[in-house]
């Protein structure tokens, strides 16, 4: 879920109030504590969030790409005309991997994204 417009968040603590001023079109955000205002990169905010999180939370925040594939196996038979006895049959096994679905996102959200994908048009052979 993304916030489409400019938004603010206020955190109130024992030492005062911190105000986050975020614009999704920019690569930075403004942080105001008391009367002092500073700009930080949004990437740094993600790094802080990751550093503060515990091991389980960090695991769920890891970006992943999960690809499900269907493997088709065929055997091609060729009747040879030269270099072998005439009429000999050459059997060549062949495997083709076809992508069934590709899901990208945070590790903790991949299962939910996979459920959302299955509500569309069914893939031939899908049960």
C-alpha positions in Angstrom: 0.0 0.0 0.0 1.4 3.4 -0.9 0.4 6.9 0.1 -0.4 8.8 -3.0 0.0 12.3 -1.6 2.1 14.3 0.8 1.8 13.1 4.4 2.9 13.9 7.9 3.5 11.7 10.9 3.9 12.9 14.5 5.6 10.9 17.2 5.1 12.1 20.7 7.5 10.9 23.4 8.9 11.9 26.8 11.5 14.2 25.2 9.1 16.0 22.9 7.5 15.6 19.5 9.1 14.4 16.2 7.4 15.2 13.0 8.1 13.3 9.7 7.2 15.2 6.6 7.2 12.8 3.6 6.6 13.5 -0.1 6.6 10.2 -2.1 7.9 12.0 -5.2 11.1 13.0 -3.5 14.1 10.9 -2.4 14.3 12.7 1.0 12.1 13.4 3.9 12.0 16.2 6.5 12.4 15.4 10.2 11.5 18.1 12.7 12.3 17.8 16.4 11.4 20.8 18.4 12.4 23.8 16.3 15.2 22.0 14.4 14.4 20.6 10.9 16.7 18.3 9.0 16.4 16.5 5.6 17.4 12.8 5.3 17.4 10.2 2.5 14.5 7.8 2.5 17.0 5.0 2.0 18.6 5.9 5.3 15.2 5.6 7.0 14.9 2.1 5.6 18.4 1.2 6.8 17.5 2.5 10.4 14.3 0.5 10.4 16.1 -2.6 9.3 18.9 -2.1 11.9 16.3 -1.7 14.7 14.3 -4.7 13.8 14.8 -8.2 15.3 16.1 -11.2 13.4 12.6 -12.4 12.5 11.5 -9.0 11.4 14.6 -8.6 9.3 14.0 -11.9 7.7 10.5 -10.8 6.7 11.9 -7.5 5.3 14.3 -9.2 2.9 13.5 -8.5 -0.8 12.8 -11.8 -2.7 11.8 -12.9 -6.1 10.0 -16.2 -6.2 9.4 -17.9 -9.6 7.3 -21.0 -10.0 8.0 -23.0 -13.1 6.4 -25.9 -14.9 8.9 -28.4 -16.4 7.8 -30.2 -19.6 9.8 -33.3 -20.5 9.7 -34.7 -24.1 11.7 -37.3 -25.9 12.3 -36.5 -29.6 12.9 -39.5 -31.9 15.0 -39.0 -35.1 15.6 -41.5 -37.8 19.2 -41.2 -38.9 20.2 -41.4 -42.6 24.0 -41.0 -42.3 26.9 -41.7 -39.9 25.0 -44.5 -38.2 23.4 -47.7 -39.5 20.5 -46.7 -41.8 17.2 -46.8 -39.9 18.8 -46.3 -36.4 16.7 -44.2 -34.2 18.3 -41.4 -32.1 16.3 -40.6 -28.9 17.0 -37.1 -27.5 15.4 -36.1 -24.1 14.4 -32.4 -23.9 13.3 -30.3 -20.9 11.6 -26.9 -21.2 10.9 -24.7 -18.1 7.9 -22.4 -18.4 7.3 -19.7 -15.8 4.0 -20.2 -14.1 4.2 -17.1 -11.8 6.7 -14.6 -10.7 6.2 -12.8 -7.3 8.5 -10.0 -6.1 8.3 -8.3 -2.8 9.3 -8.5 0.8 9.7 -12.1 2.1 7.0 -11.6 4.8 4.4 -10.6 2.1 5.1 -13.1 -0.7 2.5 -15.6 0.4 -0.2 -12.9 0.4 0.9 -11.7 -3.0 0.7 -15.2 -4.4 -2.9 -15.5 -3.1 -3.8 -12.2 -4.9 -2.4 -13.6 -8.1 -4.6 -16.7 -8.1 -7.8 -14.7 -8.2 -7.2 -13.9 -11.9 -7.5 -16.0 -15.0 -6.5 -19.7 -14.3 -3.5 -21.1 -16.1 -4.1 -24.1 -18.2 -3.3 -27.2 -16.2 -3.5 -25.4 -12.9 -5.4 -27.3 -10.2 
